[in-house]
Amino acid sequence: MDVFNVRIGNDRKSVEKDSELHFCAKVMCKYTYNQVVMLLGVLAKTIMAAFLVAPTVLLQGNLQYMDNDNSTVNPASRRERGLRFWQVARRTCQLAAAVDISFFFLFHFLGSPILAWINVGSVAMYATAYYAIKRRQNRLAIALIWLEVIIHSALGTIMIGWESGFHYYLLMFIPALCVSLVRLGTIFSLIVGLWGYYIGLDILMWFIEPVQPISPGALRGVHLFNLSIVFAMLSYLSFFYMSTVISAQRKLRRFATVDSLTGLFNRRYGSELAENEIARFRRARHPVAFLLLDVDHFKSINDHYGHEMGDRILAEIGRLIPAQLRTQDAVARWGGEEFLVILPDTGIESALASAERVRSAIHSHDWQAVTGESIDVTISVGVSEMYENDDRGSVISRADRALYRGKAGGRNRVEQEETLEQ
């Protein structure tokens, strides 16, 4: 009986040992299978990333410095779009690095050290990309950004599952592609490629289990965290892009309306303002007057002291004229050394007084402090008032005739139009 019991006990231990070995073998097989799947998945994603990165690097890397080609896109517009893109790219690097730092601590807390240390590599890639953009190594920066997001989203998804929401970060490429590229066909091709990658990652997760799963509660937390971060990043980048576009539009509007030398309105916008005041005169009979000013002996100043000195004088006159007028008065550079002043709600007597203030201010100004030379700078002014049958051409022509009477009468004078109301 004792022998029999010993034999049964040995058999039971043998069975238990076999069961433990079988269980260990199954675990090892599962571990090896998952590791192989993960490596194959990462390899596949890397290859796909290379196909996605290559055309983007070629097109985006030199976007700001493209040579003129047969494209119908305005080169200045292309450079402006390129500048906006690289500004957004730098912001993306900063934000993404901050998110990866938070992931490092999050995954340590969740007991997933592999994913935690992956984020350290991601931070290094984003930091390198940021400094590459600052140094205009744009191809390197774009390659790093694309590779990091594509591989990181794949690794995060494969490690803890589709429900983690790491795939949401791939959607960040869509606005970047639309902002940065100029050819619609290229944008469409890359977006389709990105869509194929996204769908492929989704389908892959139908057939494999997460390599390093976390608890359902933690998974939901990661999902909500990723969703919130992507939502916040898209909102911020959209706001940043729109503010950049608005700033660019303001600059373009300024270039279109302001004379770069004097800071006054240019002739085109001055004509538009004059038409607006004339229309207002016709609607409500509000008086409006015009001053046409010309710098005396300006050609001699240019010939004797050079064009740079002439530009300095014009710029100073552009500062002096508005200082003698009201805020509602408009001043435009009308020609080389000619200036047009529009005086709303002003009759002829008030216009003459305004013209005299401007003339006196320029005549008495300390021009030696501006030019470094003993130069006398004066202006002649012609004054006209809007009448019922006038248009812009006729009222400014009368001011022009008055101006040249002042020139003929000795310069440094204010002259009124000769004609009476028609």
C-alpha positions in Angstrom: 0.0 0.0 0.0 2.8 2.4 0.9 4.5 1.6 -2.4 1.3 2.2 -4.3 0.7 5.5 -2.5 4.3 6.6 -3.3 3.8 5.6 -7.0 0.5 7.6 -7.1 2.2 10.6 -5.5 5.0 10.5 -7.9 2.6 10.2 -10.9 0.6 13.2 -9.5 3.8 15.3 -9.2 4.8 14.2 -12.7 1.4 15.3 -14.1 1.6 18.6 -12.2 5.1 19.2 -13.5 4.0 18.4 -17.1 1.1 20.8 -16.7 3.4 23.5 -15.5 5.8 22.9 -18.4 2.8 22.9 -20.8 1.5 26.1 -19.4 5.0 27.8 -19.6 5.4 26.6 -23.1 2.0 28.1 -24.1 2.9 31.4 -22.4 6.3 31.4 -24.2 4.7 30.6 -27.5 2.1 33.4 -27.0 4.9 35.8 -25.9 7.1 34.9 -28.9 4.1 35.1 -31.3 3.1 38.6 -30.0 6.7 39.8 -30.1 7.1 38.6 -33.7 3.7 40.2 -34.7 4.8 43.4 -33.1 8.2 43.5 -34.9 6.6 42.6 -38.2 3.9 45.3 -37.6 6.5 47.9 -36.8 8.6 46.9 -39.8 5.6 47.1 -42.1 4.7 50.5 -40.7 8.2 51.8 -41.1 8.2 50.7 -44.8 4.9 52.4 -45.3 6.1 55.5 -43.5 9.1 55.7 -45.9 6.7 55.7 -48.8 4.7 58.5 -47.1 7.7 60.5 -46.0 9.7 60.4 -49.2 7.4 62.6 -51.4 6.6 64.9 -48.4 10.2 65.5 -47.7 10.9 66.3 -51.4 8.0 68.7 -51.7 7.9 70.3 -48.2 11.6 70.3 -47.5 12.5 73.1 -50.0 9.0 74.7 -50.1 10.2 78.0 -48.9 13.1 78.2 -51.3 11.7 76.8 -54.5 13.0 78.2 -57.8 10.4 79.7 -60.2 9.1 77.0 -62.5 6.1 76.5 -64.8 3.7 76.3 -61.9 0.8 78.8 -61.9 1.3 79.5 -58.2 2.7 82.9 -57.4 6.2 82.5 -56.0 5.6 85.1 -53.3 2.4 83.3 -52.3 4.3 80.0 -52.2 7.0 81.5 -49.9 4.3 82.9 -47.6 2.5 79.6 -47.4 5.9 77.9 -46.7 6.7 80.3 -43.9 3.3 79.6 -42.3 3.8 75.9 -42.6 7.2 76.0 -40.8 5.8 78.1 -38.0 3.0 75.6 -37.5 5.6 72.7 -37.7 7.7 74.3 -34.9 4.6 74.6 -32.7 3.7 71.0 -33.4 7.2 69.9 -32.3 6.8 71.8 -29.0 3.3 70.5 -28.3 4.1 66.9 -29.3 7.2 66.8 -27.1 5.2 68.0 -24.1 2.6 65.3 -24.7 5.3 62.6 -24.9 6.8 63.8 -21.6 3.4 63.4 -20.0 3.1 59.9 -21.6 6.4 58.9 -20.0 5.0 59.4 -16.5 1.5 58.0 -17.5 2.8 54.7 -18.7 5.2 54.3 -15.8 2.1 54.7 -13.6 0.1 52.2 -15.6 2.9 49.6 -15.4 4.0 49.7 -19.1 7.7 50.7 -19.0 8.3 49.8 -22.6 5.9 52.4 -23.8 7.2 54.8 -21.2 10.7 54.7 -22.6 9.5 54.8 -26.2 8.3 58.3 -25.4 11.8 59.4 -24.4 12.9 58.6 -27.9 10.0 60.5 -29.2 10.9 63.6 -27.2 14.4 63.4 -28.6 13.1 63.2 -32.2 10.8 66.2 -31.8 13.6 68.2 -30.2 15.9 67.4 -33.1 13.2 68.2 -35.6 12.5 71.6 -33.9 16.2 72.6 -34.0 16.4 71.3 -37.6 13.6 73.6 -38.6 15.3 76.6 -36.9 18.4 75.8 -38.9 16.4 75.3 -42.1 17.3 71.6 -42.3 13.7 71.1 -43.4 14.0 67.6 -45.0 15.4 66.2 -41.8 12.7 67.8 -39.7 9.8 66.6 -41.8 11.3 63.0 -41.9 11.6 62.9 -38.1 8.0 64.2 -37.5 6.4 61.8 -40.0 8.4 58.8 -38.7 7.8 59.6 -35.1 4.0 60.0 -35.4 3.6 57.0 -37.8 5.7 54.6 -35.8 4.6 55.8 -32.4 0.9 55.6 -33.3 1.5 52.0 -34.6 3.5 51.0 -31.5 1.0 52.4 -29.1 -1.9 50.7 -30.9 -0.1 47.4 -31.2 1.1 47.4 -27.6 -2.2 48.3 -25.8 -4.9 48.1 -28.5 -6.9 50.1 -31.0 -9.1 51.4 -28.2 -6.1 53.4 -26.8 -6.7 56.1 -29.4 -3.1 56.5 -30.5 -4.2 56.3 -34.1 -5.9 59.7 -33.6 -2.5 61.4 -33.9 -2.3 60.4 -37.6 -5.2 62.7 -38.3 -2.9 65.6 -37.4 -1.2 65.2 -40.7 -4.3 66.2 -42.7 -4.3 69.9 -42.0 -0.5 70.0 -42.2 -0.6 68.5 -45.7 -3.3 70.9 -46.9 -1.5 73.9 -45.6 2.0 73.1 -46.8 1.6 71.7 -50.3 0.7 73.6 -53.4 -0.4 70.9 -55.9 -3.8 69.5 -55.3 -2.9 66.2 -56.9 0.0 65.7 -54.4 -2.2 66.6 -51.5 -4.9 64.1 -52.6 -2.3 61.3 -53.1 -0.8 61.8 -49.7 -4.1 62.0 -48.0 -5.2 58.8 -49.7 -1.9 57.1 -48.6 -2.5 58.3 -45.0 -6.0 57.0 -45.1 -4.8 53.6 -46.4 -2.2 53.4 -43.6 -4.9 54.3 -41.0 -7.3 51.7 -42.3 -4.5 49.1 -42.5 -3.6 49.6 -38.9 -7.3 49.2 -38.0 -7.6 46.0 -39.9 -4.3 44.6 -38.4 -5.8 45.0 -34.9 -8.8 42.8 -35.9 -6.5 39.8 -36.1 -4.0 40.3 -33.2 -4.2 40.9 -29.5 -2.4 43.8 -27.8 1.1 42.9 -26.8 1.1 44.6 -23.4 -2.6 45.1 -22.5 -3.6 47.2 -19.6 -6.8 47.1 -17.5 -10.1 48.3 -19.1 -10.3 51.3 -16.8 -6.8 52.4 -17.6 -7.4 51.8 -21.3 -10.5 54.1 -21.2 -8.4 56.7 -19.4 -5.7 56.5 -22.1 -8.3 56.7 -24.8 -9.9 59.8 -23.3 -6.5 61.4 -22.7 -5.4 60.8 -26.4 -8.8 62.1 -27.6 -8.5 65.2 -25.5 -4.9 65.9 -26.5 -5.6 65.6 -30.2 -8.7 67.8 -29.8 -6.7 70.5 -27.9 -3.8 70.3 -30.4 -6.0 70.6 -33.4 -7.8 73.5 -31.8 -4.6 75.3 -30.9 -3.0 74.7 -34.3 -6.2 75.9 -36.1 -6.2 79.0 -34.0 -2.5 79.6 -34.6 -2.9 79.1 -38.3 -5.8 81.4 -38.5 -4.0 84.1 -36.5 -1.1 83.7 -38.9 -3.3 84.0 -41.9 -5.0 87.1 -40.4 -1.6 88.7 -39.7 -0.5 87.9 -43.3 -3.7 89.5 -44.7 -3.1 92.6 -42.6 0.4 92.8 -44.0 -0.8 92.4 -47.5 -3.5 95.0 -46.9 -0.9 97.4 -45.7 1.3 96.7 -48.7 -1.6 97.3 -50.9 -2.6 100.6 -49.3 0.5 102.2 -47.7 3.5 103.8 -49.3 6.6 102.0 -48.0 8.8 105.1 -47.9 6.6 107.7 -46.2 4.1 105.5 -44.3 1.2 107.4 -45.9 -1.5 106.0 -48.1 -0.5 105.2 -51.6 -2.1 106.8 -54.7 -4.4 103.9 -55.4 -5.9 103.9 -51.9 -5.9 107.7 -51.8 -8.0 107.7 -54.9 -10.4 105.2 -53.3 -10.7 107.5 -50.2 -11.3 110.5 -52.4 -14.1 108.7 -54.2 -15.7 107.7 -50.9 -15.7 111.3 -49.7 -17.1 112.5 -53.0 -19.9 110.0 -52.7 -20.6 111.2 -49.2 -20.8 114.8 -50.4 -23.3 113.8 -53.1 -25.5 111.9 -50.6 -25.5 114.4 -47.7 -23.9 117.5 -49.0 -21.1 117.4 -46.4 -18.3 119.7 -47.6 -15.0 118.2 -48.6 -11.8 120.0 -49.6 -8.5 118.8 -51.1 -4.9 120.0 -50.7 -2.2 119.1 -53.3 1.3 119.6 -52.0 4.6 119.5 -53.9 8.2 119.8 -52.5 9.9 122.8 -54.0 13.2 122.2 -55.9 13.1 118.5 -55.1 15.0 117.5 -58.3 17.8 119.9 -57.4 18.0 118.3 -53.9 18.2 114.8 -55.5 20.8 115.9 -58.0 23.0 117.7 -55.4 22.7 115.5 -52.3 21.6 112.2 -53.9 18.4 110.1 -53.9 19.0 108.7 -50.4 18.9 112.3 -49.0 15.7 112.9 -51.0 14.1 109.8 -49.6 14.9 110.9 -46.0 13.3 114.3 -46.7 10.2 112.7 -48.2 9.9 110.3 -45.2 10.1 113.3 -42.8 7.5 115.2 -44.7 5.3 112.1 -44.5 5.6 112.4 -40.7 5.1 116.2 -40.6 1.9 116.5 -42.7 -0.4 114.3 -40.6 0.9 116.0 -37.4 -0.7 119.3 -38.5 -4.1 117.7 -39.4 -7.1 116.1 -37.7 -7.3 112.4 -37.2 -10.2 112.1 -39.8 -8.1 113.8 -42.5 -6.4 111.4 -45.0 -3.0 111.9 -46.5 -1.6 110.0 -49.5 1.6 110.2 -51.5 0.2 111.2 -54.9 3.4 111.1 -56.9 7.2 111.3 -56.5 7.2 114.4 -54.3 3.5 115.2 -54.5 1.0 114.6 -51.6 -2.8 114.7 -51.6 -4.7 115.6 -48.5 -8.5 114.9 -48.2 -10.3 117.1 -45.7 -13.8 115.8 -44.9 -16.4 118.2 -43.5 -14.2 121.1 -44.4 -15.0 124.3 -46.3 -12.5 126.3 -48.3 -11.5 128.7 -45.5 -10.7 125.9 -43.1 -8.8 124.1 -45.8 -6.7 127.2 -46.5 -5.9 127.4 -42.7 -4.9 123.7 -42.7 -2.7 124.2 -45.7 -0.9 127.1 -44.1 -0.2 125.1 -41.0 1.4 122.3 -43.0 3.4 124.8 -45.1 4.7 126.7 -42.0 5.6 123.5 -40.2 7.7 122.2 -43.1 9.3 125.6 -43.7 10.3 126.0 -40.0 11.4 122.4 -39.4 15.0 121.7 -38.4 16.1 119.9 -41.5 19.8 119.9 -40.6 19.0 117.5 -37.7 17.3 115.2 -40.3 19.7 115.4 -43.2 23.0 116.5 -41.6 23.2 119.2 -44.2 22.1 122.9 -44.3 19.1 122.4 -46.6 16.0 124.6 -46.8 13.0 122.5 -47.6 9.7 124.1 -48.5 6.4 123.1 -50.2 3.8 124.7 -52.4 0.1 123.9 -51.8 -2.9 124.1 -54.0 -6.4 124.1 -52.4 -9.8 123.2 -53.9 -13.3 122.5 -52.7 -15.8 120.0 -54.0 -18.7 121.5 -56.0 -22.0 119.9 -57.1 -20.9 119.1 -60.7 -17.4 118.0 -59.7 -15.8 114.5 -59.9 -12.5 113.4 -58.5 -10.5 114.4 -61.6 -11.9 118.0 -61.8 -11.6 118.9 -58.2 -8.0 117.6 -58.0 -7.1 119.3 -61.3 -8.2 122.7 -59.8 -6.0 122.1 -56.8 -3.1 121.2 -59.2 -3.6 124.4 -61.2 -3.6 126.4 -57.9 -0.4 124.5 -56.9 1.4 125.6 -60.1 0.3 129.1 -59.7 2.0 129.0 -56.3 5.2 127.6 -58.0 5.1 130.4 -60.5 4.5 133.0 -57.8 7.7 132.2 -56.0 7.1 128.8 -54.2 6.6 128.2 -50.5 3.1 129.4 -50.9 -0.6 128.3 -50.4 -2.8 129.1 -53.4 -6.6 128.8 -53.7 -8.5 127.6 -56.7 -9.7 130.3 -59.0 -13.1 128.9 -60.1 -16.3 129.5 -58.2 -19.1 127.0 -57.6 -20.4 125.7 -60.9 
